[in-house]
Amino acid sequence: MRFAIVAMAAFGVLAAGNAAANEKLAQSNGCMTCHAVDKKVIGPSYKEIAAKYRSDKAAEANLVKKVKAGGSGVWGPTPMPPNAHIKEDDIKTLVQWVLATK
């Protein structure tokens, strides 16, 4: 029982650390200029994105492409500019983090 409690606490610390690192990655790549975790800025919040794509098995691959190439029309008329300057691995990390947001 103690091991389970310690393991759950350690997982919580790791998840919080990863969330902080991912948020820093998002900030350093300009994502937080238009997005926030829990509120609409220019684009939708990460929570809204996660909820919209929660049951879509192809969401990760499709969103990686969309972040890289840019897009418009899904969340309204404001376009998301392309982000080809961000490394593909970083885009994947950010998309996985956004999709895991609750």
Summary of the structure (lengths in Angstrom):
residues: 102
radius of gyration: 15.0
end to end distance: 27.1
largest distance: 52.5
contacts: 242
relative contact order: 0.15
helix: 61%
strand: 4%
